[in-house]
Amino acid sequence: MRKFAPGLLVTAAFIGPGSVATASVAGVNFGFVLLWALLLSLIATIVLQEMADAWSFLI
């Protein structure tokens, strides 16, 4: 469990209870205009997950 803790913390911070509703409303209102935000958040998520993975090996 110690090796999964940083990754689970990042996941819990990224996905909250209101995320799906907020994303759905934004998608309806803005359409494909906010597609760049999806790309940016995907890159940020990958970077944070890699950092959490590297940090878990130090513990």
Backbone as CSV, one residue per row, in Angstrom:
resi,resn,N_x,N_y,N_z,CA_x,CA_y,CA_z,C_x,C_y,C_z
1,MET,0.810,-1.194,0.000,0.000,0.000,0.000,0.856,1.261,0.000
2,ARG,2.027,1.216,0.590,2.871,2.410,0.639,3.284,2.872,-0.749
3,LYS,3.453,1.939,-1.670,3.873,2.322,-3.023,2.738,2.945,-3.825
4,PHE,1.509,2.684,-3.438,0.366,3.235,-4.169,-0.109,4.570,-3.607
5,ALA,0.283,4.911,-2.401,-0.264,6.089,-1.720,-0.110,7.394,-2.511
6,PRO,1.069,7.745,-3.033,1.164,9.017,-3.771,0.270,9.050,-5.007
7,GLY,0.206,7.955,-5.727,-0.644,7.906,-6.911,-2.111,8.027,-6.565
8,LEU,-2.512,7.403,-5.470,-3.905,7.494,-5.051,-4.254,8.900,-4.583
9,LEU,-3.313,9.579,-3.946,-3.563,10.955,-3.514,-3.751,11.884,-4.710
10,VAL,-2.928,11.724,-5.733,-3.063,12.554,-6.934,-4.392,12.265,-7.618
11,THR,-4.754,11.000,-7.688,-6.023,10.622,-8.314,-7.202,11.194,-7.540
12,ALA,-7.166,11.097,-6.218,-8.260,11.626,-5.398,-8.370,13.141,-5.538
13,ALA,-7.250,13.818,-5.677,-7.279,15.269,-5.842,-7.787,15.663,-7.226
14,PHE,-7.507,14.839,-8.222,-7.885,15.160,-9.599,-9.368,14.889,-9.864
15,ILE,-9.849,13.766,-9.342,-11.241,13.373,-9.592,-12.043,13.599,-8.317
16,GLY,-12.896,14.581,-8.323,-13.746,14.876,-7.182,-15.191,14.564,-7.523
17,PRO,-16.063,14.683,-6.548,-17.470,14.333,-6.787,-18.169,15.229,-7.805
18,GLY,-17.738,16.471,-7.911,-18.401,17.365,-8.855,-17.735,17.457,-10.205
19,SER,-16.679,16.694,-10.424,-15.921,16.803,-11.675,-16.730,16.402,-12.894
20,VAL,-17.473,15.332,-12.793,-18.232,14.852,-13.950,-19.320,15.855,-14.318
21,ALA,-20.033,16.360,-13.324,-21.092,17.332,-13.600,-20.521,18.620,-14.179
22,THR,-19.431,19.092,-13.601,-18.808,20.329,-14.085,-18.298,20.170,-15.508
23,ALA,-17.651,19.053,-15.787,-17.130,18.801,-17.128,-18.268,18.677,-18.145
24,SER,-19.363,18.065,-17.743,-20.506,17.918,-18.657,-21.125,19.266,-18.995
25,VAL,-21.292,20.108,-17.986,-21.874,21.430,-18.221,-20.939,22.276,-19.081
26,ALA,-19.643,22.211,-18.812,-18.681,22.963,-19.623,-18.689,22.471,-21.063
27,GLY,-18.794,21.171,-21.243,-18.842,20.617,-22.595,-20.062,21.068,-23.364
28,VAL,-21.200,21.127,-22.681,-22.431,21.586,-23.336,-22.326,23.062,-23.697
29,ASN,-21.766,23.850,-22.791,-21.707,25.296,-23.023,-20.640,25.714,-24.025
30,PHE,-19.491,25.060,-24.021,-18.364,25.526,-24.827,-18.003,24.613,-25.993
31,GLY,-18.515,23.405,-26.031,-18.224,22.490,-27.130,-16.748,22.133,-27.209
32,PHE,-16.189,22.232,-28.413,-14.793,21.841,-28.627,-13.800,22.969,-28.372
33,VAL,-14.285,24.127,-27.947,-13.404,25.266,-27.703,-12.423,24.966,-26.567
34,LEU,-12.853,24.188,-25.594,-12.012,23.882,-24.438,-11.216,22.582,-24.601
35,LEU,-11.089,22.109,-25.824,-10.340,20.875,-26.052,-8.872,21.026,-25.643
36,TRP,-8.329,22.234,-25.733,-6.945,22.474,-25.309,-6.797,22.214,-23.806
37,ALA,-7.843,22.470,-23.032,-7.774,22.235,-21.582,-7.665,20.742,-21.295
38,LEU,-8.312,19.921,-22.111,-8.196,18.474,-21.949,-6.770,18.018,-22.197
39,LEU,-6.147,18.543,-23.234,-4.761,18.192,-23.539,-3.821,18.650,-22.422
40,LEU,-4.015,19.870,-21.946,-3.183,20.392,-20.863,-3.352,19.573,-19.583
41,SER,-4.579,19.225,-19.236,-4.806,18.442,-18.022,-4.269,17.027,-18.169
42,LEU,-4.321,16.466,-19.365,-3.753,15.143,-19.591,-2.240,15.156,-19.391
43,ILE,-1.572,16.161,-19.930,-0.123,16.281,-19.766,0.235,16.496,-18.294
44,ALA,-0.517,17.369,-17.613,-0.259,17.619,-16.195,-0.471,16.362,-15.366
45,THR,-1.490,15.588,-15.694,-1.754,14.343,-14.970,-0.628,13.344,-15.167
46,ILE,-0.143,13.226,-16.381,0.960,12.301,-16.654,2.205,12.720,-15.878
47,VAL,2.503,14.014,-15.872,3.675,14.508,-15.145,3.532,14.248,-13.651
48,LEU,2.364,14.556,-13.079,2.151,14.334,-11.648,2.222,12.855,-11.284
49,GLN,1.680,12.004,-12.131,1.736,10.564,-11.863,3.178,10.051,-11.927
50,GLU,3.955,10.551,-12.870,5.355,10.156,-12.959,6.134,10.632,-11.737
51,MET,5.849,11.847,-11.280,6.515,12.355,-10.087,6.129,11.535,-8.855
52,ALA,4.864,11.185,-8.743,4.412,10.377,-7.614,5.035,8.991,-7.660
53,ASP,5.168,8.444,-8.851,5.775,7.126,-9.007,7.255,7.166,-8.615
54,ALA,7.962,8.178,-9.049,9.373,8.302,-8.706,9.556,8.527,-7.207
55,TRP,8.648,9.279,-6.601,8.735,9.561,-5.176,8.445,8.316,-4.352
56,SER,7.575,7.432,-4.854,7.220,6.238,-4.085,8.390,5.273,-3.943
57,PHE,9.348,5.321,-4.869,10.500,4.440,-4.765,11.499,4.921,-3.726
58,LEU,11.397,6.185,-3.325,12.308,6.738,-2.324,11.880,6.369,-0.907
59,ILE,10.637,5.958,-0.762,10.124,5.641,0.580,10.587,4.262,1.022
